[in-house]
Amino acid sequence: MIRFDHVFKRYPNGREALSDLSLELAAGEIAFLTGHSGAGKSSLLKLIALIERPTRGQLIVNGQNVAGVSRAKVPAFRRQIGIVFQDHKLLPDRTIFDNVALPLIIAGVGTKEIGKRVRAALDQVGLLGREQSQPLELSTGEQQRVGIARAVVSKPALLIADEPTGNLDPDLSVEVMNIFRRFNEVGVTVLIASHDVLLLERFPVRRILLEAGRIVEAGSGATAAEPALKLLDPSKLVGLEG
Amino acid sequence: MTAWITRHLQTLIGALGRLSQHKLATFLTTLVIGIALALPACLHLLIANAQTATGNWNRAVDMSVYFKMPTSVDEATRVAERLRQRRDVEQVDLVTADDALKEFRRESGFGAAIDALTGNPLPHALVVRPKGEYATATHLEELAGDIRGLPSVELVQLDTAWVNRLQAILEAVRRGIVLTAAFLALGVMAIVGNTIRLDIQNRRAEIEVTKLVGGSNAFVRRPFLYSGVWYGIGGALIAWLLTAVVVGVLRDPVSRIAGLYGSGFQIQGLALKPTLILLAAGIVLGWLGSYIAASRHLRQIEPT
């Protein structure tokens, strides 16, 4: 799904955020991207979302070499990726429904279909019934879940999240992680940048540890993901719905 | 296709809704656009009405044709008959020497002096009224020239000088209007463009998010284009109202002036076609202004 091949990223100010980074994330995998602030987690995610481009090396996302994606094709490229932000980036002057519907409106989906899929996405994050609320009427945890609903509403094959639990207390973090897990279970490839130690301990999935722009530990998906499935607490998921 | 139309309609209505959230700012911008559009519209009214008015007066400028002194009434009648056949002549009245003398005696007050004359010193005359559509200076000169060429005609009196002057003035004003309209059109585009630029800056975060979730430049631009169109429509409506006010205020005084000149002229407001042109101009200028501003500024906003 994602393959970095000797990728370098140097910013115009000379700072080298990623150096000689090679990494592969298979389709259907879920992985944590960890490391200290400034280790290059955000840069790595930005390369995947084509917010930045590699200085050197090759990056393939969902079968496409990003070097071949022209400026005009970037929007279409981004539509196949769901992105969750630390500050959730909701539009404060629009309803929850309109926020979640935005990717579908952009993609030109019909009104009826939008209604169905927005409600389905809100249902998956446990916020069905809050469609007409404004983002600021919701708690931080709820806002983050709206952000996740927006990221998955167009059913992307790849979901990336930048510190999705950064502003949340531990309980809410677990809730949010469970939501990611469930998407992974239905086949979505998930990459989560996080330095939340508690969370990492609780969800022993594959870990990719970055340090100063290099991969220190790439982990291995298969073995880590297996026991993690059993850790999933069904009662917690039910609790989310209410 | 239906989804596409629905989307555009929603964006169109959404843009109107957003504008109505800032009523005062929107009204002031629209007012400025309206005034800018009203100026050329009023100048157009001036020209259109001046043309109608001169059209009326042209009909009043009849030509006087005087025959050579020894010309029989029969010959004068024949000439009158021939002139009536012309397609550029509406009416020909024959004033015989006797009629002219009677009228002169009645109106001049020189009755006694005229009685002292042995014969009638006045020639037969024709009053030729050209048709309205031929009442331009060049046509009048042509007609007068033809009549002058007739062997029995002594003199044709025609005062085209003022018609020429007036038409020259109107032509100059018309060009002035085109220039003014062009400048003001640029002004309208600048106003709309600047308003849209500020709007884009205020909604920077929203634009970034939209681009992050895969919105293309065209998608992000669309609501701004519709805002520009609404500004244009609003401006055109205000411009129309302003011209209506101008016409309403001037109607009575102008009628009075026209009455003093013996004309039934009435000032007219914008007809349907110029009204539609005004509306179309508003829409096109609003769209163009916002298109230029949005294309320039949206490209600079990229998520980081």
Contacts between the chains, C-beta under 8 A, distances in Angstrom:
chain1	res1	chain2	res2	distance
A	49	B	212	7.3
A	51	B	212	7.6
A	51	B	302	7.7
A	51	B	303	5.4
A	51	B	304	6.7
A	72	B	216	7.8
A	75	B	211	7.1
A	75	B	214	4.9
A	75	B	215	6.1
A	75	B	216	4.1
A	75	B	217	7.8
A	75	B	219	7.5
A	76	B	214	7.0
A	76	B	216	7.7
A	77	B	214	7.9
A	78	B	211	7.9
A	78	B	212	6.9
A	78	B	213	6.9
A	78	B	214	4.1
A	79	B	213	7.6
A	79	B	214	3.5
A	83	B	212	6.2
A	83	B	213	7.2
A	85	B	212	7.9
A	89	B	205	7.8
A	89	B	208	7.8
A	89	B	209	4.8
A	89	B	212	6.9
A	90	B	209	7.9
A	91	B	206	5.4
A	91	B	209	6.2
A	102	B	209	7.8
A	102	B	210	6.8
A	102	B	213	5.8
A	102	B	215	7.8
A	103	B	213	4.7
A	103	B	214	6.2
A	105	B	7	6.7
A	106	B	210	7.2
A	106	B	213	6.6
A	106	B	214	5.5
A	106	B	215	4.8
A	106	B	216	7.6
A	106	B	219	5.6
A	107	B	214	7.3
A	108	B	3	5.9
A	108	B	4	6.5
A	108	B	7	6.9
A	109	B	3	6.9
A	110	B	2	7.2
A	110	B	3	4.2
A	110	B	6	7.8
A	111	B	3	6.7
A	111	B	6	5.7
A	150	B	213	6.8
A	151	B	213	8.0
